[in-house]
Amino acid sequence: MKINKSLFNQTGRIQISGAPEGVDALAVAELATVAPGRAVLHVASDDKRLSSLSETISAFSPQIPLLEFLAWDCLPYDRVSPNSDVTGRRLHALNRLANRIDNDVSTPLIVVTTVNAVLQKVPSRKTFKNAVFRVEKGKRVDVDGLSKFLSDNGYVRTGTVREAGEVAYRGGIIDVFPPSLPMPVRLDLFGDDVEDIRRFDPLDQRSLDIIDTLTLEPVREFMLDQTSISRFREGYRQRFGSIADDPLYDAVTEGRIVAGIEHWLPILNEELETIFDYLPNCIVTFDYQSEEAINARHEAIQDFYDARLSFLEVANKSTKNIEKTPIYRPLPPEELYLTPKFWLDVINNLSTGWMSPFKSPTDLTDSNSNEIIEFAGNRGPDFSSARAALTSEKKQESESPGLFGSVNKTIREEFGKNRRVALTAYSPGSRDRLVTLLKEHGGTEFHSLASWNDLAKLPPDTIGLFVVGIEHGFKFENATIISEQDILGERMVRTQRRRRAEAFLTDTSEITAGDYVVHVEHGIGRYEGLETINAGGAPHDCLRLSYSSDDRLFVPVENIEVLSRYGSADSAAILDKLGGAGWQSRKARVKNRLENMAEALIKVAAERELRPGRKLAPQDRIYQEFCARFPYSETSDQLGAINDTITDLGGSKPMDRLVCGDVGFGKTEIALRAAFSAVMAGGQVAVVAPTTLLCRQHFATFSERFQGYPVRIGQLSRMVSAADVKETKEGLTNGTIDIVIGTHALLGKSINFNDLALLIVDEEQHFGVAHKERLKQLRADVHVLTLTATPIPRTLQLALSGVKEMSIIATPPVDRLAVRTFVLPFDPLIVREAIMRERFRGGQIFYVCPRISDIEELEKQLRELVPDLKIAVAHGQMGSNALEDIMTSFYEGRTELLLSTQIVESGLDIPTANTLFVHRADRFGLAQLYQLRGRIGRSKQRAYCYLTIPADSAMTEAASKRLEVMQSLDSLGAGFKLASHDLDIRGAGNLLGDEQSGHIREVGVELYQHMLEEAVANARGGNVESDDSDWSPQINIGTPVLIPENYVTDLNARLGLYRRLANIVETKEIEGFAAELIDRFGPLPKEVENLLQIIIIKQLCRKAGISRLDAGPKGLIIGFHNDNFSNPAALIELIQEEPGRLSLKPDHRLVLRRDWEKEATRLRGSRNFVARLANIAA
């Protein structure tokens, strides 16, 4: 319909009725079109609605420019700052709006914001007059001015740019990541001339494409220069008087940014304005029931302020807090926010439209509105009854069309009324699945749509397709929209976040000073740092290691691959003695045991290969219908694991697959689909879980997903009555039970299966030895699927390749990227507020502390903060049954907060628990923190993780770094990868059996994995020669060999480059590596060119069997590995070709006499001669 724009030419309230979800997006777009000279500001009730509405408007009306203006993602008067990504997007929107006022305001514009955002004051428009810096390719740039702009406006200087708001300087190359862009940008300068502007990938740091211009914007809503510091000091003293012992005042005085500083924005900036100052004469529209949200926000702001004042009065007097609470002096609400009176004054002077999904009343006498616009939209078709029939206990009858038949029937009816029909899906993948299922049930033609206007152009009887996240369909004018959720039930989808720099995790997992490392020849030492030493009269970078008795060893950077990490940072390792026999004997002992274990593994795998497997392949149509019930979008990793599993089940040999993935990454869905395949093929399925609670969880999940299918599911555990146990056992024997889910009770001798086809084992490492033996008996001839949340390093996956099929799910589902992480001093107000917020929305809280001794005092304090809170306590000194009862109570929602040490099993799924506190987070390792955080964020609710640290004591640098990484990475997939790198000794031992833990302690995690891989390869293929990585050629040519510090300033980045370079095996890889260095850091210095040549020579030395090469002005001396050359006859011929210049010494060293005064000649000559040796050795 066309809106009469004259209605909005006057101030006042207009009701927009008949505008359910979807129609409201069309209404906002229509308003922007009929009033192009005036922006439309839509106020959504919360972030979720903002995201949904923006996506819908963009899908239906992509031609209209749209901006999102977000609210800070922290509480009023918080101790933490808003996320830098959020701040960057806010400032980008404000900058665009400020420039719009000065330029063209005739084009349509929609700004979507939230109640929280619109009630908060913002930096004034004049802030943006000089707050943009533009760089153009081919033009000159003021480099000093650019550097000052970035520093003044909040960009953080770093060695490697990974996250928004970071900048790195490397000579003539500047990397910067503006928050308004999806990718960082690399500026390539020659003096003051901009030669290139390239976008690059934050993961591998390689350039992607060239752009012509770059616009840089601030990443903070204030500047911290001398002017703003003076303004802050004066304003703070005026408002609060005495400032003794105030950490905030002291930090700002020193020019330091502290967490939460934004909550004093009014005295950092000269003045603040409102979003309405940026949008003069705008039309404001509101979500349905926004008024309630606005009133609630006003009340919440006042409550937080009052609570801060209350805590300020008692903060220094209380002795009950475990940690001393730092002073917090809050500014009055009217300085930071729009007060209720101010808000009404603003709104009453604007044209406002208030959305309602309902039809309008015929008379306005009881309404606050001046006018009513009737859109006459309605909710779309409802398929809940068809879904209910599908999931009822009754088998579907032939006269019932089924769910997808019902959808097609409805579509045909709509076509019969001359209506257009379109489907909406959350993702391209779910769209394609819907199309497949509807076609199989008689669907017609389908066509993708680019906008709402395209719907009217569809040919008759053609269904349109939108990819947009609308929860419910609608009817509007002559169109009917049906959503994916209308058909399949509730979907669990959230907005995807910017791709995170997971490579950052690899950097943090590399060796750092103080780490234990293992040298393949000399054993366990401690890495002390990178040191440049004089070797042959030239500087050479080496890694300095310390050993027992204060021995020192310097390892050249080109040989860094001979080192591996010993294990986790907390490992209590004993240093070896250089030259001692202990290391070699330990290594030999472990190698012998690994060979025996590898032979046993290969034997088991070979026996399974010889047995015929039962093919379990369901009908495609019924299988697709079952898959469609999955309420998420599958990740690529998950789809890969599903396809691997289903392929194995349909193969000719018994499956033995391990699926490894973090909590909530979708392992259970793989088990469900495998079980469905087995049951539909007529077999029985047994699911074994280590605890009663996990058993109950699986039983509930399986029962829900199998509703409506002729499948009986039983349960065996200590929580099941004797009568039910008896009935289930009988059903397993006579075949009336199709799927049984149980604890170790399922492994008893009294359990007999009629036709067991698939065994699913959850967390096998938690079972005892006797239960594992029974599992081995059960799995002899059946398909086996094992699930684990234990992180498994990729090296170990390779080691077991071909022995045990393995699927790794390291990609988090889209909906898991919702955990907001805060690192902050312990603050009772924040603790209380977070608990109350979680209780208010019906949720539960995990509160984890590092030591049992902390629990009593913490429990006392929590009861004082929230007296009626239902708290349960759990720790490792409790009996297993008592612990399980406590966890069951929490799982069933009878307790609200679980106060525990970190003993709670990681596999547990409690969707209602979405707030986590980690007390003294500085005492936890990085992998531990990730696994703890994996317990929350399992539902549609936003999850919050609070990592509290002591307010008045300094953390170690390592602890600070761990918490910085945790806060910067919201993605759990990255965390899982990090946990793999940070795998501790116990974790690795659990995977292969407890007896292996000792072996790993003897040689370290990484070397153990390498030795296992070698042992498996030998066992599979007979006597395979040891891998070349057991030794590394030592090369000394007397040339500078290093990456200069002024070329790559960041130490971690240099170490990472050295490690990558040492592991290169092909010459073409070196060429690619050199191109990457030039791209990232600029032209190669001479020392780096030498280093690359040394790596090429090292590769040739490996092929030739050369263990040592020393070259100087008079020639070179070569030592062969184990004093042996693989082709002695050819070597003698080579010596005879150059008598007097080439000779073999009695100690088996080869001497070549040459006049090589120049370094370049020496490098080239050494390379050419070693290449000749490599050719005749091949």
Secondary structure as the mmCIF struct_conf table of DSSP 4:
data_model
#
loop_
_struct_conf.conf_type_id
_struct_conf.id
_struct_conf.beg_label_comp_id
_struct_conf.beg_label_asym_id
_struct_conf.beg_label_seq_id
_struct_conf.end_label_comp_id
_struct_conf.end_label_asym_id
_struct_conf.end_label_seq_id
HELX_RH_3T_P HELX_RH_3T_P1 LYS A 5 ASN A 9
BEND BEND1 GLN A 10 THR A 11
STRN STRN1 GLY A 12 SER A 17
BEND BEND2 GLY A 18 GLY A 18
TURN_TY1_P TURN_TY1_P1 GLU A 21 GLY A 22
HELX_RH_AL_P HELX_RH_AL_P1 VAL A 23 VAL A 34
TURN_TY1_P TURN_TY1_P2 PRO A 36 GLY A 37
BEND BEND3 ARG A 38 ARG A 38
STRN STRN2 VAL A 40 ALA A 44
BEND BEND4 SER A 45 ASP A 46
HELX_RH_AL_P HELX_RH_AL_P2 ASP A 47 PHE A 60
TURN_TY1_P TURN_TY1_P3 PRO A 62 GLN A 63
BEND BEND5 ILE A 64 ILE A 64
STRN STRN3 LEU A 66 PHE A 69
HELX_LH_PP_P HELX_LH_PP_P1 LEU A 70 TRP A 72
BEND BEND6 ASP A 73 CYS A 74
TURN_TY1_P TURN_TY1_P4 PRO A 76 TYR A 77
BEND BEND7 ARG A 79 VAL A 80
HELX_LH_PP_P HELX_LH_PP_P2 SER A 81 ASN A 83
HELX_RH_AL_P HELX_RH_AL_P3 SER A 84 ASP A 102
BEND BEND8 ASN A 103 ASN A 103
BEND BEND9 THR A 107 THR A 107
STRN STRN4 ILE A 110 THR A 114
HELX_RH_AL_P HELX_RH_AL_P4 VAL A 115 VAL A 118
TURN_TY1_P TURN_TY1_P5 LEU A 119 LEU A 119
STRN STRN5 GLN A 120 GLN A 120
STRN STRN6 VAL A 122 PRO A 123
HELX_RH_3T_P HELX_RH_3T_P2 ARG A 125 PHE A 128
BEND BEND10 LYS A 129 ASN A 130
STRN STRN7 PHE A 133 GLU A 136
TURN_TY1_P TURN_TY1_P6 LYS A 137 GLY A 138
BEND BEND11 LYS A 139 LYS A 139
STRN STRN8 ARG A 140 ARG A 140
HELX_RH_AL_P HELX_RH_AL_P5 VAL A 143 ASP A 152
TURN_TY1_P TURN_TY1_P7 ASN A 153 GLY A 154
HELX_LH_PP_P HELX_LH_PP_P3 TYR A 155 TYR A 155
STRN STRN9 VAL A 156 ARG A 157
BEND BEND12 GLY A 159 THR A 160
BEND BEND13 GLU A 163 GLU A 163
TURN_TY1_P TURN_TY1_P8 ALA A 164 GLY A 165
STRN STRN10 GLU A 166 ARG A 170
TURN_TY1_P TURN_TY1_P9 GLY A 171 GLY A 172
STRN STRN11 ILE A 173 VAL A 176
TURN_TY1_P TURN_TY1_P10 PRO A 179 SER A 180
BEND BEND14 LEU A 181 MET A 183
STRN STRN12 VAL A 185 PHE A 190
TURN_TY1_P TURN_TY1_P11 GLY A 191 ASP A 192
STRN STRN13 ASP A 193 PHE A 200
TURN_TY1_P TURN_TY1_P12 PRO A 202 ASP A 204
STRN STRN14 SER A 207 ILE A 210
BEND BEND15 ASP A 212 ASP A 212
STRN STRN15 THR A 213 LEU A 216
BEND BEND16 VAL A 219 PHE A 222
BEND BEND17 ASP A 225 ASP A 225
HELX_RH_AL_P HELX_RH_AL_P6 GLN A 226 PHE A 240
TURN_TY1_P TURN_TY1_P13 ALA A 244 ASP A 245
HELX_RH_AL_P HELX_RH_AL_P7 PRO A 247 THR A 253
TURN_TY1_P TURN_TY1_P14 GLU A 254 GLY A 255
TURN_TY1_P TURN_TY1_P15 ALA A 259 GLY A 260
HELX_RH_3T_P HELX_RH_3T_P3 ILE A 261 TRP A 264
HELX_RH_AL_P HELX_RH_AL_P8 LEU A 265 LEU A 268
BEND BEND18 ASN A 269 GLU A 270
STRN STRN16 LEU A 272 GLU A 273
HELX_RH_AL_P HELX_RH_AL_P9 ILE A 275 TYR A 278
BEND BEND19 LEU A 279 LEU A 279
TURN_TY1_P TURN_TY1_P16 PRO A 280 ASN A 281
STRN STRN17 ILE A 283 PHE A 286
TURN_TY1_P TURN_TY1_P17 TYR A 288 GLN A 289
HELX_RH_AL_P HELX_RH_AL_P10 SER A 290 VAL A 314
TURN_TY1_P TURN_TY1_P18 ALA A 315 LYS A 317
BEND BEND20 ILE A 322 GLU A 323
HELX_LH_PP_P HELX_LH_PP_P4 LYS A 324 ILE A 327
HELX_LH_PP_P HELX_LH_PP_P5 PRO A 330 PRO A 332
HELX_RH_AL_P HELX_RH_AL_P11 PRO A 333 LEU A 336
STRN STRN18 TYR A 337 TYR A 337
HELX_RH_AL_P HELX_RH_AL_P12 PRO A 340 ILE A 347
TURN_TY1_P TURN_TY1_P19 ASN A 348 ASN A 349
BEND BEND21 LEU A 350 LEU A 350
STRN STRN19 SER A 351 MET A 355
BEND BEND22 PRO A 357 PHE A 358
HELX_LH_PP_P HELX_LH_PP_P6 LYS A 359 PRO A 361
BEND BEND23 THR A 362 THR A 362
TURN_TY1_P TURN_TY1_P20 THR A 365 ASP A 366
BEND BEND24 ASN A 368 ASN A 368
BEND BEND25 ASN A 370 ASN A 370
STRN STRN20 GLU A 371 GLU A 374
STRN STRN21 ASN A 378 ARG A 379
HELX_RH_AL_P HELX_RH_AL_P13 SER A 384 LEU A 390
TURN_TY1_P TURN_TY1_P21 THR A 391 THR A 391
BEND BEND26 SER A 392 LYS A 394
HELX_LH_PP_P HELX_LH_PP_P7 LYS A 395 GLU A 397
TURN_TY1_P TURN_TY1_P22 SER A 398 GLU A 399
BEND BEND27 SER A 400 SER A 400
HELX_RH_AL_P HELX_RH_AL_P14 GLY A 402 GLY A 416
TURN_TY1_P TURN_TY1_P23 LYS A 417 ASN A 418
STRN STRN22 ARG A 420 ALA A 425
BEND BEND28 TYR A 426 SER A 427
HELX_RH_AL_P HELX_RH_AL_P15 PRO A 428 GLU A 440
TURN_TY1_P TURN_TY1_P24 HIS A 441 GLY A 442
STRN STRN23 GLU A 445 SER A 448
BEND BEND29 ALA A 450 SER A 451
HELX_RH_AL_P HELX_RH_AL_P16 TRP A 452 LEU A 455
TURN_TY1_P TURN_TY1_P25 ALA A 456 LYS A 457
HELX_LH_PP_P HELX_LH_PP_P8 LEU A 458 PRO A 459
TURN_TY1_P TURN_TY1_P26 PRO A 460 ASP A 461
STRN STRN24 THR A 462 VAL A 467
BEND BEND30 GLU A 471 HIS A 472
STRN STRN25 PHE A 474 PHE A 476
TURN_TY1_P TURN_TY1_P27 GLU A 477 ASN A 478
STRN STRN26 ALA A 479 SER A 483
HELX_RH_AL_P HELX_RH_AL_P17 GLU A 484 LEU A 488
HELX_LH_PP_P HELX_LH_PP_P9 THR A 495 ARG A 500
TURN_TY1_P TURN_TY1_P28 GLU A 502 GLU A 502
HELX_RH_AL_P HELX_RH_AL_P18 ALA A 503 SER A 509
BEND BEND31 GLU A 510 GLU A 510
TURN_TY1_P TURN_TY1_P29 ALA A 513 GLY A 514
STRN STRN27 TYR A 516 HIS A 519
TURN_TY1_P TURN_TY1_P30 VAL A 520 HIS A 522
STRN STRN28 GLY A 523 ALA A 535
TURN_TY1_P TURN_TY1_P31 GLY A 536 GLY A 537
STRN STRN29 ALA A 538 SER A 546
HELX_RH_3T_P HELX_RH_3T_P4 SER A 548 ASP A 550
STRN STRN30 ARG A 552 PRO A 556
HELX_RH_3T_P HELX_RH_3T_P5 VAL A 557 VAL A 562
STRN STRN31 LEU A 563 ARG A 565
BEND BEND32 GLY A 567 GLY A 567
TURN_TY1_P TURN_TY1_P32 ALA A 569 ASP A 570
HELX_LH_PP_P HELX_LH_PP_P10 LEU A 575 LYS A 577
TURN_TY1_P TURN_TY1_P33 LEU A 578 GLY A 579
BEND BEND33 ALA A 581 ALA A 581
HELX_RH_AL_P HELX_RH_AL_P19 GLY A 582 LEU A 610
BEND BEND34 ARG A 611 ARG A 611
HELX_LH_PP_P HELX_LH_PP_P11 PRO A 612 LYS A 615
HELX_RH_AL_P HELX_RH_AL_P20 ASP A 620 ALA A 628
TURN_TY1_P TURN_TY1_P34 ARG A 629 ARG A 629
BEND BEND35 TYR A 632 TYR A 632
HELX_LH_PP_P HELX_LH_PP_P12 SER A 633 THR A 635
HELX_RH_AL_P HELX_RH_AL_P21 SER A 636 LEU A 649
TURN_TY1_P TURN_TY1_P35 GLY A 650 GLY A 650
BEND BEND36 GLY A 651 LYS A 653
STRN STRN32 ASP A 656 GLY A 661
TURN_TY1_P TURN_TY1_P36 VAL A 663 GLY A 664
BEND BEND37 PHE A 665 GLY A 666
HELX_RH_AL_P HELX_RH_AL_P22 LYS A 667 MET A 680
TURN_TY1_P TURN_TY1_P37 ALA A 681 GLY A 682
STRN STRN33 GLN A 684 VAL A 688
BEND BEND38 PRO A 690 THR A 691
HELX_RH_AL_P HELX_RH_AL_P23 THR A 692 ARG A 705
TURN_TY1_P TURN_TY1_P38 PHE A 706 GLY A 708
BEND BEND39 TYR A 709 PRO A 710
STRN STRN34 ILE A 713 LEU A 716
BEND BEND40 SER A 717 SER A 717
TURN_TY1_P TURN_TY1_P39 ARG A 718 MET A 719
BEND BEND41 VAL A 720 VAL A 720
HELX_RH_AL_P HELX_RH_AL_P24 ALA A 722 ASN A 734
TURN_TY1_P TURN_TY1_P40 GLY A 735 GLY A 735
STRN STRN35 ILE A 739 GLY A 742
BEND BEND42 THR A 743 THR A 743
HELX_RH_3T_P HELX_RH_3T_P6 HIS A 744 LEU A 747
BEND BEND43 GLY A 748 GLY A 748
TURN_TY1_P TURN_TY1_P41 LYS A 749 SER A 750
BEND BEND44 ASN A 754 ASP A 755
STRN STRN36 LEU A 756 ASP A 762
HELX_RH_3T_P HELX_RH_3T_P7 GLU A 764 HIS A 766
BEND BEND45 PHE A 767 PHE A 767
HELX_RH_AL_P HELX_RH_AL_P25 VAL A 769 LEU A 778
TURN_TY1_P TURN_TY1_P42 ARG A 779 ARG A 779
BEND BEND46 ALA A 780 VAL A 782
STRN STRN37 HIS A 783 THR A 788
BEND BEND47 THR A 790 THR A 790
HELX_RH_AL_P HELX_RH_AL_P26 ARG A 794 ALA A 799
TURN_TY1_P TURN_TY1_P43 LEU A 800 VAL A 803
BEND BEND48 LYS A 804 LYS A 804
STRN STRN38 GLU A 805 ILE A 809
BEND BEND49 THR A 811 THR A 811
HELX_LH_PP_P HELX_LH_PP_P13 PRO A 812 PRO A 813
HELX_RH_3T_P HELX_RH_3T_P8 VAL A 814 ARG A 816
TURN_TY1_P TURN_TY1_P44 LEU A 817 ALA A 818
STRN STRN39 VAL A 819 PRO A 825
HELX_RH_AL_P HELX_RH_AL_P27 PRO A 828 PHE A 840
TURN_TY1_P TURN_TY1_P45 ARG A 841 GLY A 842
STRN STRN40 GLN A 844 VAL A 848
BEND BEND50 PRO A 850 PRO A 850
HELX_RH_3T_P HELX_RH_3T_P9 ILE A 852 ASP A 854
HELX_RH_AL_P HELX_RH_AL_P28 ILE A 855 LEU A 865
BEND BEND51 VAL A 866 VAL A 866
TURN_TY1_P TURN_TY1_P46 PRO A 867 ASP A 868
STRN STRN41 ILE A 871 ALA A 874
TURN_TY1_P TURN_TY1_P47 GLY A 876 GLN A 877
BEND BEND52 MET A 878 MET A 878
HELX_RH_AL_P HELX_RH_AL_P29 SER A 880 TYR A 891
TURN_TY1_P TURN_TY1_P48 GLU A 892 GLY A 893
BEND BEND53 ARG A 894 ARG A 894
BEND BEND54 GLU A 896 GLU A 896
STRN STRN42 LEU A 897 SER A 900
TURN_TY1_P TURN_TY1_P49 GLN A 902 ILE A 903
BEND BEND55 VAL A 904 VAL A 904
TURN_TY1_P TURN_TY1_P50 SER A 906 GLY A 907
TURN_TY1_P TURN_TY1_P51 PRO A 911 THR A 912
STRN STRN43 ALA A 913 VAL A 918
TURN_TY1_P TURN_TY1_P52 HIS A 919 ARG A 920
HELX_RH_3T_P HELX_RH_3T_P10 ALA A 921 ARG A 923
BEND BEND56 PHE A 924 PHE A 924
HELX_RH_AL_P HELX_RH_AL_P30 LEU A 926 ARG A 933
TURN_TY1_P TURN_TY1_P53 GLY A 934 ARG A 935
BEND BEND57 ILE A 936 ILE A 936
BEND BEND58 SER A 939 GLN A 941
HELX_LH_PP_P HELX_LH_PP_P14 ARG A 942 ARG A 942
STRN STRN44 ALA A 943 ILE A 949
BEND BEND59 ALA A 951 SER A 953
HELX_LH_PP_P HELX_LH_PP_P15 ALA A 954 THR A 956
HELX_RH_AL_P HELX_RH_AL_P31 GLU A 957 SER A 968
HELX_RH_AL_P HELX_RH_AL_P32 LEU A 972 HIS A 981
TURN_TY1_P TURN_TY1_P54 ASP A 982 ASP A 982
HELX_RH_AL_P HELX_RH_AL_P33 ILE A 985 LEU A 992
TURN_TY1_P TURN_TY1_P55 ASP A 994 ASP A 994
HELX_RH_AL_P HELX_RH_AL_P34 GLU A 995 VAL A 1003
HELX_RH_AL_P HELX_RH_AL_P35 VAL A 1005 GLY A 1021
BEND BEND60 GLY A 1022 ASN A 1023
HELX_LH_PP_P HELX_LH_PP_P16 VAL A 1024 ASP A 1027
HELX_RH_3T_P HELX_RH_3T_P11 ASP A 1028 ASP A 1030
STRN STRN45 GLN A 1034 ASN A 1036
BEND BEND61 GLY A 1038 THR A 1039
STRN STRN46 VAL A 1041 VAL A 1041
BEND BEND62 LEU A 1042 LEU A 1042
TURN_TY1_P TURN_TY1_P56 GLU A 1045 TYR A 1047
BEND BEND63 VAL A 1048 VAL A 1048
HELX_RH_AL_P HELX_RH_AL_P36 LEU A 1051 ALA A 1062
TURN_TY1_P TURN_TY1_P57 ASN A 1063 ASN A 1063
BEND BEND64 GLU A 1066 GLU A 1066
HELX_RH_AL_P HELX_RH_AL_P37 THR A 1067 PHE A 1081
BEND BEND65 PRO A 1083 PRO A 1083
HELX_LH_PP_P HELX_LH_PP_P17 LEU A 1084 PRO A 1085
HELX_RH_AL_P HELX_RH_AL_P38 LYS A 1086 ALA A 1104
TURN_TY1_P TURN_TY1_P58 GLY A 1105 GLY A 1105
STRN STRN47 ILE A 1106 GLY A 1112
TURN_TY1_P TURN_TY1_P59 PRO A 1113 LYS A 1114
STRN STRN48 GLY A 1115 PHE A 1120
HELX_RH_3T_P HELX_RH_3T_P12 HIS A 1121 ASP A 1123
BEND BEND66 SER A 1126 SER A 1126
HELX_RH_AL_P HELX_RH_AL_P39 PRO A 1128 GLU A 1137
BEND BEND67 GLU A 1138 GLU A 1138
TURN_TY1_P TURN_TY1_P60 PRO A 1139 ARG A 1141
STRN STRN49 LEU A 1142 LEU A 1144
TURN_TY1_P TURN_TY1_P61 PRO A 1146 ASP A 1147
BEND BEND68 HIS A 1148 HIS A 1148
STRN STRN50 LEU A 1150 ARG A 1153
BEND BEND69 LYS A 1158 LYS A 1158
HELX_RH_AL_P HELX_RH_AL_P40 GLU A 1159 ALA A 1177
#
